[in-house]
Structures are given as structure tokens and as C-alpha cells.
Amino acid sequence: MTKIGTFDAAEFWKNAYAHQRGKLLKKVNVPEDQILILANKKYLELPAPLRYDIETGGIQKKDLV
């Protein structure tokens, strides 16, 4: 059985600027109007299903910076 690779989103979110957070949210198909709201929240304030999609979506840090 294959282990699911995860992205350390909490650490990225803590150190990222708003435009980098926006790129991350676009990669998981968040609507544009929601990106403006969510990019300024703390990572743990994001909805749980969204955090799950971010962490298990196969996103690489090099794609965001």
C-alpha cells in the first residue's frame, strides 16, 4: 500500500506572503472571492476539508515560490 505524501502546509502558511498563499489556494480550486478572505486567516482557521486537500493534493513547495 502506498503512503500518502503530505505537504507541510502549516509551516508554509506561517512563512508565506499573501500572494504565495493565494497561489496555494488557486491550486486547490478555491474561488477567487474566497481567496481574498482565506489568504489572511491563520492556517488552523481554514476549513478542515480545505486543509486536507492542501496537505494531500500533491502540491510541492517549489511550485509556489
FIGU-270999 format. One record per residue: residue in three letters; x negated, y negated, z negated of N, C-alpha, C in turn. Coordinates in nm, 3 decimals. Layout:
FIGU-270999
@type:ALA	n_x:X	n_y:Y	n_z:Z	ca_x:X	ca_y:Y	ca_z:Z	c_x:X	c_y:Y	c_z:Z
...
***
This chain:
FIGU-270999
@type:MET	n_x:-0.084	n_y:0.118	n_z:0.000	ca_x:0.000	ca_y:0.000	ca_z:0.000	c_x:-0.089	c_y:-0.125	c_z:0.000
@type:THR	n_x:-0.053	n_y:-0.222	n_z:0.080	ca_x:-0.133	ca_y:-0.343	ca_z:0.095	c_x:-0.098	c_y:-0.444	c_z:-0.014
@type:LYS	n_x:-0.201	n_y:-0.501	n_z:-0.070	ca_x:-0.179	ca_y:-0.604	ca_z:-0.171	c_x:-0.142	c_y:-0.735	c_z:-0.102
@type:ILE	n_x:-0.045	n_y:-0.805	n_z:-0.156	ca_x:-0.005	ca_y:-0.934	ca_z:-0.100	c_x:-0.111	c_y:-1.038	c_z:-0.136
@type:GLY	n_x:-0.166	n_y:-1.103	n_z:-0.036	ca_x:-0.262	ca_y:-1.210	ca_z:-0.060	c_x:-0.190	c_y:-1.335	c_z:-0.105
@type:THR	n_x:-0.245	n_y:-1.402	n_z:-0.204	ca_x:-0.179	ca_y:-1.523	ca_z:-0.252	c_x:-0.271	c_y:-1.643	c_z:-0.236
@type:PHE	n_x:-0.210	n_y:-1.757	n_z:-0.228	ca_x:-0.276	ca_y:-1.886	ca_z:-0.214	c_x:-0.270	c_y:-1.955	c_z:-0.350
@type:ASP	n_x:-0.380	n_y:-2.006	n_z:-0.399	ca_x:-0.382	ca_y:-2.074	ca_z:-0.529	c_x:-0.321	c_y:-2.212	c_z:-0.513
@type:ALA	n_x:-0.190	n_y:-2.214	n_z:-0.501	ca_x:-0.118	ca_y:-2.337	ca_z:-0.471	c_x:-0.121	c_y:-2.436	c_z:-0.587
@type:ALA	n_x:-0.116	n_y:-2.389	n_z:-0.709	ca_x:-0.114	ca_y:-2.480	ca_z:-0.824	c_x:-0.243	c_y:-2.562	c_z:-0.829
@type:GLU	n_x:-0.356	n_y:-2.498	n_z:-0.806	ca_x:-0.484	ca_y:-2.569	ca_z:-0.806	c_x:-0.492	c_y:-2.666	c_z:-0.688
@type:PHE	n_x:-0.449	n_y:-2.620	n_z:-0.571	ca_x:-0.449	ca_y:-2.708	ca_z:-0.453	c_x:-0.361	c_y:-2.829	c_z:-0.479
@type:TRP	n_x:-0.241	n_y:-2.806	n_z:-0.531	ca_x:-0.142	ca_y:-2.913	ca_z:-0.553	c_x:-0.199	c_y:-3.018	c_z:-0.649
@type:LYS	n_x:-0.267	n_y:-2.971	n_z:-0.753	ca_x:-0.323	ca_y:-3.062	ca_z:-0.854	c_x:-0.429	c_y:-3.155	c_z:-0.794
@type:ASN	n_x:-0.505	n_y:-3.104	n_z:-0.700	ca_x:-0.617	ca_y:-3.181	ca_z:-0.643	c_x:-0.586	c_y:-3.247	c_z:-0.509
@type:ALA	n_x:-0.468	n_y:-3.224	n_z:-0.453	ca_x:-0.436	ca_y:-3.272	ca_z:-0.318	c_x:-0.374	c_y:-3.411	c_z:-0.320
@type:TYR	n_x:-0.397	n_y:-3.483	n_z:-0.212	ca_x:-0.328	ca_y:-3.610	ca_z:-0.189	c_x:-0.190	c_y:-3.581	c_z:-0.131
@type:ALA	n_x:-0.104	n_y:-3.681	n_z:-0.131	ca_x:0.035	ca_y:-3.663	ca_z:-0.086	c_x:0.042	c_y:-3.613	c_z:0.058
@type:HIS	n_x:-0.043	n_y:-3.662	n_z:0.148	ca_x:-0.035	ca_y:-3.617	ca_z:0.288	c_x:-0.076	c_y:-3.470	c_z:0.300
@type:GLN	n_x:-0.166	n_y:-3.423	n_z:0.214	ca_x:-0.204	ca_y:-3.282	ca_z:0.217	c_x:-0.089	c_y:-3.196	c_z:0.163
@type:ARG	n_x:-0.022	n_y:-3.245	n_z:0.061	ca_x:0.095	ca_y:-3.174	ca_z:0.008	c_x:0.204	c_y:-3.168	c_z:0.114
@type:GLY	n_x:0.220	n_y:-3.276	n_z:0.189	ca_x:0.318	ca_y:-3.279	ca_z:0.296	c_x:0.289	c_y:-3.176	c_z:0.404
@type:LYS	n_x:0.161	n_y:-3.160	n_z:0.439	ca_x:0.123	ca_y:-3.058	ca_z:0.537	c_x:0.161	c_y:-2.920	c_z:0.487
@type:LEU	n_x:0.135	n_y:-2.896	n_z:0.360	ca_x:0.168	ca_y:-2.767	ca_z:0.300	c_x:0.318	c_y:-2.741	c_z:0.305
@type:LEU	n_x:0.397	n_y:-2.840	n_z:0.271	ca_x:0.542	ca_y:-2.825	ca_z:0.272	c_x:0.595	c_y:-2.805	c_z:0.414
@type:LYS	n_x:0.533	n_y:-2.870	n_z:0.513	ca_x:0.574	ca_y:-2.850	ca_z:0.652	c_x:0.548	c_y:-2.707	c_z:0.696
@type:LYS	n_x:0.438	n_y:-2.647	n_z:0.648	ca_x:0.404	ca_y:-2.510	ca_z:0.686	c_x:0.509	c_y:-2.410	c_z:0.637
@type:VAL	n_x:0.581	n_y:-2.443	n_z:0.531	ca_x:0.685	ca_y:-2.352	ca_z:0.481	c_x:0.824	c_y:-2.401	c_z:0.520
@type:ASN	n_x:0.831	n_y:-2.486	n_z:0.623	ca_x:0.956	ca_y:-2.530	ca_z:0.685	c_x:1.050	c_y:-2.607	c_z:0.592
@type:VAL	n_x:0.994	n_y:-2.698	n_z:0.513	ca_x:1.076	ca_y:-2.786	ca_z:0.430	c_x:1.121	c_y:-2.903	c_z:0.517
@type:PRO	n_x:1.250	n_y:-2.942	n_z:0.511	ca_x:1.298	ca_y:-3.056	ca_z:0.590	c_x:1.224	c_y:-3.186	c_z:0.554
@type:GLU	n_x:1.208	n_y:-3.272	n_z:0.654	ca_x:1.131	ca_y:-3.396	ca_z:0.638	c_x:1.178	c_y:-3.483	c_z:0.522
@type:ASP	n_x:1.309	n_y:-3.497	n_z:0.505	ca_x:1.360	ca_y:-3.581	ca_z:0.396	c_x:1.328	c_y:-3.523	c_z:0.259
@type:GLN	n_x:1.318	n_y:-3.391	n_z:0.249	ca_x:1.282	ca_y:-3.327	ca_z:0.123	c_x:1.133	c_y:-3.336	c_z:0.094
@type:ILE	n_x:1.052	n_y:-3.341	n_z:0.200	ca_x:0.907	ca_y:-3.350	ca_z:0.181	c_x:0.872	c_y:-3.476	c_z:0.104
@type:LEU	n_x:0.937	n_y:-3.587	n_z:0.138	ca_x:0.909	ca_y:-3.714	ca_z:0.069	c_x:0.937	c_y:-3.704	c_z:-0.080
@type:ILE	n_x:1.038	n_y:-3.631	n_z:-0.117	ca_x:1.074	ca_y:-3.615	ca_z:-0.258	c_x:0.982	c_y:-3.516	c_z:-0.328
@type:LEU	n_x:0.962	n_y:-3.401	n_z:-0.266	ca_x:0.886	ca_y:-3.293	ca_z:-0.330	c_x:0.736	c_y:-3.321	c_z:-0.340
@type:ALA	n_x:0.681	n_y:-3.397	n_z:-0.247	ca_x:0.536	ca_y:-3.421	ca_z:-0.247	c_x:0.490	c_y:-3.498	c_z:-0.371
@type:ASN	n_x:0.579	n_y:-3.570	n_z:-0.434	ca_x:0.541	ca_y:-3.648	ca_z:-0.552	c_x:0.573	c_y:-3.578	c_z:-0.684
@type:LYS	n_x:0.624	n_y:-3.457	n_z:-0.679	ca_x:0.655	ca_y:-3.382	ca_z:-0.801	c_x:0.535	c_y:-3.298	c_z:-0.842
@type:LYS	n_x:0.535	n_y:-3.257	n_z:-0.967	ca_x:0.435	ca_y:-3.162	ca_z:-1.013	c_x:0.468	c_y:-3.026	c_z:-0.955
@type:TYR	n_x:0.367	n_y:-2.941	n_z:-0.941	ca_x:0.387	ca_y:-2.812	ca_z:-0.876	c_x:0.493	c_y:-2.728	c_z:-0.949
@type:LEU	n_x:0.489	n_y:-2.726	n_z:-1.080	ca_x:0.585	ca_y:-2.643	ca_z:-1.154	c_x:0.726	c_y:-2.698	c_z:-1.150
@type:GLU	n_x:0.745	n_y:-2.821	n_z:-1.104	ca_x:0.879	ca_y:-2.878	ca_z:-1.089	c_x:0.943	c_y:-2.838	c_z:-0.955
@type:LEU	n_x:0.865	n_y:-2.778	n_z:-0.865	ca_x:0.920	ca_y:-2.731	ca_z:-0.738	c_x:1.009	c_y:-2.611	c_z:-0.765
@type:PRO	n_x:1.112	n_y:-2.591	n_z:-0.682	ca_x:1.198	ca_y:-2.473	ca_z:-0.698	c_x:1.117	c_y:-2.343	c_z:-0.686
@type:ALA	n_x:1.152	n_y:-2.245	n_z:-0.766	ca_x:1.080	ca_y:-2.117	ca_z:-0.769	c_x:1.072	c_y:-2.049	c_z:-0.632
@type:PRO	n_x:1.181	n_y:-2.043	n_z:-0.554	ca_x:1.169	ca_y:-1.979	ca_z:-0.422	c_x:1.069	c_y:-2.050	c_z:-0.330
@type:LEU	n_x:1.061	n_y:-2.182	n_z:-0.341	ca_x:0.966	ca_y:-2.258	ca_z:-0.260	c_x:0.823	c_y:-2.226	c_z:-0.304
@type:ARG	n_x:0.798	n_y:-2.220	n_z:-0.433	ca_x:0.664	ca_y:-2.184	ca_z:-0.482	c_x:0.625	c_y:-2.045	c_z:-0.435
@type:TYR	n_x:0.719	n_y:-1.952	n_z:-0.437	ca_x:0.692	ca_y:-1.816	ca_z:-0.390	c_x:0.654	c_y:-1.816	c_z:-0.243
@type:ASP	n_x:0.728	n_y:-1.891	n_z:-0.161	ca_x:0.697	ca_y:-1.899	ca_z:-0.018	c_x:0.559	c_y:-1.958	c_z:0.006
@type:ILE	n_x:0.523	n_y:-2.058	n_z:-0.073	ca_x:0.392	ca_y:-2.121	ca_z:-0.059	c_x:0.282	c_y:-2.022	c_z:-0.095
@type:GLU	n_x:0.298	n_y:-1.952	n_z:-0.205	ca_x:0.193	ca_y:-1.864	ca_z:-0.256	c_x:0.176	c_y:-1.738	c_z:-0.173
@type:THR	n_x:0.283	n_y:-1.690	n_z:-0.112	ca_x:0.273	ca_y:-1.563	ca_z:-0.038	c_x:0.288	c_y:-1.580	c_z:0.112
@type:GLY	n_x:0.289	n_y:-1.703	n_z:0.160	ca_x:0.312	ca_y:-1.728	ca_z:0.302	c_x:0.190	c_y:-1.712	c_z:0.391
@type:GLY	n_x:0.078	n_y:-1.672	n_z:0.338	ca_x:-0.041	ca_y:-1.653	ca_z:0.419	c_x:-0.111	c_y:-1.783	c_z:0.456
@type:ILE	n_x:-0.085	n_y:-1.887	n_z:0.382	ca_x:-0.146	ca_y:-2.018	ca_z:0.409	c_x:-0.288	c_y:-2.019	c_z:0.355
@type:GLN	n_x:-0.378	n_y:-2.077	n_z:0.433	ca_x:-0.518	ca_y:-2.090	ca_z:0.392	c_x:-0.548	c_y:-2.236	c_z:0.362
@type:LYS	n_x:-0.634	n_y:-2.259	n_z:0.265	ca_x:-0.670	ca_y:-2.396	ca_z:0.228	c_x:-0.733	c_y:-2.471	c_z:0.345
@type:LYS	n_x:-0.810	n_y:-2.401	n_z:0.427	ca_x:-0.878	ca_y:-2.466	ca_z:0.541	c_x:-0.778	c_y:-2.521	c_z:0.643
@type:ASP	n_x:-0.654	n_y:-2.468	n_z:0.644	ca_x:-0.552	ca_y:-2.517	ca_z:0.736	c_x:-0.494	c_y:-2.650	c_z:0.689
@type:LEU	n_x:-0.516	n_y:-2.686	n_z:0.563	ca_x:-0.451	ca_y:-2.803	ca_z:0.505	c_x:-0.543	c_y:-2.922	c_z:0.485
@type:VAL	n_x:-0.673	n_y:-2.900	n_z:0.485	ca_x:-0.766	ca_y:-3.013	ca_z:0.462	c_x:-0.837	c_y:-3.054	c_z:0.588
***
